[in-house]
Amino acid sequence: MIQSMTGYGKHVVQLPSKKITVELKSLNSKNLDINARIPQTYREKELELRKLISDSLMRGKIDFNLHIELTGDETTAEVNIAMVKKYMEQLRTIAEGNEVKLLEMALKMPDTLKTDKSDIDSKEFATIKGALKDALKAINTFRTEEGNVLEKDFKNRLKILSSLLEQVKEMDTERIDSIRERLEKAVSDLKVELDENRFEQELIYYLEKYDITEEKVRLANHLDYFETTIDSQDSNGKKLGFISQEIGREINTIGSKANYAPMQQLVVQMKDELEKIKEQMLNVL
């Protein structure tokens, strides 16, 4: 079972005087990268909130937004007049406008409100953590659903690769015969006498260099292993990436040994399917 790194989760809690909104968005990334936007009041709790996210999501580029909106009369906030004036002075140097416009712009800047409240309300923070956990459940559900879509796509492409491999197997005898005929014709065109036994030995040695029996077996095993890994509980994008590299290695070797246009055309199709798998692999957790 695989999960996508793309996801979205949101949870809203309405308190008597506040509305708490937790929003999570995730995109693919090689590592875990959390971008947190939280009110200044809860900055000291940022590490604790980040740990909840990292324990649940493990990998991806995560945008975490905590928004607290006052909906009642309860407020201890005051306008930070000095900060607002400073913002307005800076804005005057880069934008034209009347004082009202500048004031509106300045009030949207960070830290324009100050509060005398220094202690975090434990009940309120517990509510925030609960909302974050619910948002994490939502984003993981989203990731799982996206993973199911990716899984179907991977399995369809694996079937195509397996079908192409079967065509390669069926064509292999014809390919060897074709190579043998070309070599025999090339030698006959030289119009020289040859030791037939020595020529046959050299021909066998030469044809062995084009033998792809091992590559066909390994490629079939890699395709089976890829599908088995998708269905396993420990499936992850990095492991699948390693397997796809091995698949690509065998396909490339078959292509380099083919020396037969119809088979090389099949190899091109196999490479195209594998490339599509690799593109989607970047989004697998």
C-alpha positions as CSV (number, residue, x, y, z in Angstrom):
1,M,0.0,0.0,0.0
2,I,1.4,3.4,-1.0
3,Q,0.6,6.9,0.0
4,S,1.0,10.1,-2.0
5,M,2.9,13.0,-0.6
6,T,0.3,15.4,-2.0
7,G,-2.5,16.1,0.5
8,Y,-4.8,18.6,2.2
9,G,-6.3,18.6,5.6
10,K,-8.3,21.2,7.5
11,H,-10.2,21.3,10.8
12,V,-12.1,24.1,12.5
13,V,-13.1,24.4,16.1
14,Q,-15.5,27.1,17.4
15,L,-15.0,28.2,21.0
16,P,-17.3,30.6,22.8
17,S,-15.2,33.6,21.8
18,K,-12.7,32.2,19.2
19,K,-12.6,30.2,16.0
20,I,-9.5,28.0,15.7
21,T,-8.6,26.9,12.1
22,V,-5.8,24.4,11.4
23,E,-4.9,23.9,7.8
24,L,-2.3,21.5,6.3
25,K,-1.0,21.2,2.7
26,S,1.7,18.9,1.5
27,L,3.7,18.4,-1.7
28,N,6.5,16.1,-2.7
29,S,9.9,16.6,-1.2
30,K,13.0,14.3,-0.6
31,N,12.8,15.1,3.1
32,L,10.4,16.6,5.7
33,D,10.2,20.4,5.3
34,I,7.6,22.1,7.5
35,N,6.7,25.7,6.9
36,A,4.7,26.9,10.0
37,R,2.6,30.0,10.2
38,I,1.3,30.4,13.8
39,P,0.3,33.3,16.0
40,Q,3.1,34.9,18.0
41,T,1.3,33.8,21.2
42,Y,2.0,30.2,20.5
43,R,5.5,30.4,19.2
44,E,6.9,28.7,22.3
45,K,4.8,25.7,21.4
46,E,5.9,25.5,17.8
47,L,8.3,22.6,18.4
48,E,5.6,20.6,20.0
49,L,3.3,21.2,17.1
50,R,6.0,20.4,14.6
51,K,6.7,17.1,16.3
52,L,3.0,16.1,16.0
53,I,3.2,16.8,12.3
54,S,6.6,15.1,11.7
55,D,5.4,11.9,13.6
56,S,2.4,11.7,11.3
57,L,3.5,12.8,7.9
58,M,7.2,11.8,7.9
59,R,8.1,13.3,4.5
60,G,7.1,16.0,2.2
61,K,6.9,19.8,1.9
62,I,4.3,20.8,4.5
63,D,2.6,24.1,4.9
64,F,1.0,24.4,8.4
65,N,-1.2,27.3,9.1
66,L,-2.8,27.9,12.5
67,H,-5.3,30.8,12.5
68,I,-7.1,32.0,15.6
69,E,-10.0,34.5,15.0
70,L,-11.7,36.3,17.9
71,T,-15.5,36.0,17.5
72,G,-16.6,37.3,20.9
73,D,-15.9,40.2,23.3
74,E,-12.9,38.6,24.9
75,T,-9.7,40.4,23.9
76,T,-6.6,41.6,25.6
77,A,-5.0,42.9,22.4
78,E,-4.0,46.5,21.8
79,V,-2.8,48.2,18.7
80,N,1.0,48.4,18.7
81,I,1.1,52.1,17.8
82,A,4.9,52.3,17.5
83,M,5.1,49.4,15.1
84,V,2.2,50.7,13.0
85,K,3.9,54.1,12.7
86,K,7.1,52.4,11.7
87,Y,5.4,50.4,9.0
88,M,3.6,53.5,7.7
89,E,6.9,55.4,7.4
90,Q,8.4,52.5,5.4
91,L,5.4,52.2,3.2
92,R,5.5,55.9,2.3
93,T,9.0,55.4,0.8
94,I,7.7,52.7,-1.6
95,A,4.0,53.5,-2.2
96,E,1.9,56.5,-2.7
97,G,-1.5,56.8,-1.0
98,N,-3.4,58.7,1.7
99,E,-3.0,58.0,5.4
100,V,-6.0,55.8,5.6
101,K,-4.7,53.5,2.8
102,L,-1.3,53.3,4.4
103,L,-2.9,52.6,7.8
104,E,-4.9,49.7,6.3
105,M,-1.8,48.3,4.8
106,A,0.2,48.7,7.9
107,L,-2.4,47.0,10.1
108,K,-2.0,43.8,8.0
109,M,1.7,43.6,8.8
110,P,3.0,41.2,11.6
111,D,3.0,42.3,15.2
112,T,0.7,45.3,14.8
113,L,-1.3,44.0,17.7
114,K,0.2,43.4,21.2
115,T,-1.2,41.6,24.1
116,D,-0.6,41.6,27.8
117,K,-1.5,37.9,28.0
118,S,1.8,36.0,28.7
119,D,0.5,32.6,29.8
120,I,-0.9,30.1,27.3
121,D,-4.3,28.8,28.2
122,S,-3.8,25.1,28.6
123,K,-7.4,24.2,27.7
124,E,-7.1,26.3,24.5
125,F,-3.8,24.7,23.6
126,A,-5.3,21.2,24.1
127,T,-8.0,22.2,21.7
128,I,-5.5,23.3,19.2
129,K,-3.6,20.0,19.4
130,G,-6.9,18.2,19.0
131,A,-7.7,20.2,15.9
132,L,-4.2,19.5,14.5
133,K,-4.6,15.8,15.1
134,D,-8.0,15.9,13.2
135,A,-6.4,17.8,10.4
136,L,-3.6,15.2,10.2
137,K,-6.1,12.4,10.0
138,A,-7.8,14.3,7.1
139,I,-4.5,14.9,5.2
140,N,-3.5,11.3,5.7
141,T,-6.9,10.1,4.3
142,F,-6.3,12.4,1.3
143,R,-2.8,11.0,0.8
144,T,-4.1,7.4,1.0
145,E,-6.7,8.2,-1.7
146,E,-4.1,9.8,-3.9
147,G,-1.9,6.8,-3.3
148,N,-4.6,4.4,-4.5
149,V,-4.8,6.4,-7.8
150,L,-1.0,6.1,-8.1
151,E,-1.1,2.4,-7.3
152,K,-3.6,1.7,-10.1
153,D,-1.4,3.7,-12.6
154,F,1.7,1.8,-11.5
155,K,0.1,-1.6,-11.9
156,N,-1.3,-0.7,-15.3
157,R,2.2,0.3,-16.5
158,L,3.7,-2.9,-14.9
159,K,1.2,-4.9,-17.0
160,I,2.3,-3.0,-20.1
161,L,6.0,-3.7,-19.3
162,S,5.3,-7.4,-18.7
163,S,3.5,-7.6,-22.0
164,L,6.4,-5.9,-23.8
165,L,8.8,-8.3,-22.1
166,E,6.8,-11.3,-23.3
167,Q,7.1,-9.9,-26.9
168,V,10.8,-9.6,-26.4
169,K,10.9,-13.2,-25.3
170,E,8.9,-14.4,-28.3
171,M,11.1,-12.3,-30.7
172,D,14.4,-13.5,-29.2
173,T,14.8,-16.6,-31.3
174,E,14.0,-14.7,-34.5
175,R,16.5,-12.0,-33.5
176,I,19.3,-14.5,-33.0
177,D,18.6,-16.2,-36.3
178,S,18.6,-12.8,-38.0
179,I,22.0,-11.9,-36.5
180,R,23.4,-15.3,-37.5
181,E,22.2,-14.8,-41.1
182,R,23.7,-11.3,-41.3
183,L,27.1,-12.6,-40.0
184,E,27.1,-15.6,-42.4
185,K,26.2,-13.3,-45.3
186,A,28.9,-10.9,-44.4
187,V,31.5,-13.6,-44.3
188,S,30.3,-15.2,-47.6
189,D,30.6,-11.8,-49.3
190,L,34.3,-11.9,-48.5
191,K,34.6,-14.9,-50.9
192,V,37.4,-16.5,-48.9
193,E,37.8,-20.1,-47.7
194,L,37.2,-20.6,-44.0
195,D,37.6,-23.4,-41.5
196,E,33.9,-24.3,-41.0
197,N,34.5,-25.6,-37.4
198,R,36.5,-22.5,-36.4
199,F,34.0,-20.2,-38.0
200,E,31.1,-22.0,-36.1
201,Q,33.0,-21.6,-32.8
202,E,33.6,-17.9,-33.4
203,L,30.0,-17.4,-34.4
204,I,28.8,-19.1,-31.2
205,Y,31.1,-17.0,-29.2
206,Y,29.9,-13.8,-30.9
207,L,26.2,-14.7,-30.5
208,E,26.8,-15.3,-26.8
209,K,27.7,-11.7,-26.4
210,Y,24.1,-10.9,-27.6
211,D,22.4,-13.3,-25.3
212,I,19.8,-11.6,-23.1
213,T,18.5,-14.7,-21.2
214,E,19.8,-13.3,-17.8
215,E,18.4,-9.9,-18.5
216,K,15.0,-11.2,-19.3
217,V,14.9,-13.3,-16.1
218,R,16.1,-10.4,-13.9
219,L,13.7,-7.9,-15.5
220,A,10.8,-10.3,-14.9
221,N,11.9,-10.7,-11.2
222,H,12.2,-6.9,-10.8
223,L,8.7,-6.3,-12.2
224,D,7.3,-8.9,-9.8
225,Y,9.2,-7.4,-6.9
226,F,8.0,-3.9,-7.7
227,E,4.3,-5.1,-7.6
228,T,4.9,-7.1,-4.4
229,T,6.4,-4.0,-2.7
230,I,3.5,-1.8,-3.7
231,D,1.1,-4.2,-1.9
232,S,3.3,-4.6,1.2
233,Q,2.9,-2.6,4.4
234,D,6.5,-1.2,4.3
235,S,6.1,0.2,0.8
236,N,7.7,3.6,0.3
237,G,8.8,5.8,-2.6
238,K,12.6,5.4,-1.9
239,K,12.4,1.6,-2.0
240,L,10.3,1.6,-5.2
241,G,12.8,4.1,-6.7
242,F,15.6,1.7,-6.1
243,I,13.7,-1.1,-7.8
244,S,12.8,1.1,-10.8
245,Q,16.5,1.8,-11.2
246,E,17.2,-1.9,-11.4
247,I,14.4,-2.3,-14.0
248,G,15.9,0.5,-16.0
249,R,19.3,-1.1,-15.9
250,E,18.0,-4.4,-17.4
251,I,16.0,-2.6,-20.1
252,N,19.1,-0.6,-21.1
253,T,21.2,-3.8,-21.3
254,I,18.6,-5.5,-23.4
255,G,18.6,-2.5,-25.7
256,S,22.4,-2.4,-26.0
257,K,22.5,-6.1,-26.8
258,A,19.5,-6.3,-29.1
259,N,21.1,-5.5,-32.4
260,Y,17.7,-6.0,-34.0
261,A,15.4,-3.1,-34.9
262,P,12.1,-4.7,-34.0
263,M,13.3,-5.5,-30.5
264,Q,14.9,-2.1,-30.1
265,Q,11.5,-0.6,-30.8
266,L,10.0,-2.6,-27.9
267,V,12.9,-1.4,-25.7
268,V,12.0,2.2,-26.5
269,Q,8.4,1.5,-25.5
270,M,9.6,0.0,-22.2
271,K,11.8,3.0,-21.5
272,D,8.8,5.3,-22.1
273,E,6.6,3.4,-19.7
274,L,9.4,3.2,-17.0
275,E,9.9,7.0,-17.4
276,K,6.3,7.6,-16.6
277,I,6.6,5.4,-13.5
278,K,9.6,7.4,-12.4
279,E,7.8,10.7,-12.8
280,Q,4.9,9.5,-10.6
281,M,7.4,8.0,-8.2
282,L,8.5,11.4,-7.1
283,N,5.1,11.9,-5.4
284,V,5.2,8.6,-3.4
285,L,5.7,8.8,0.3
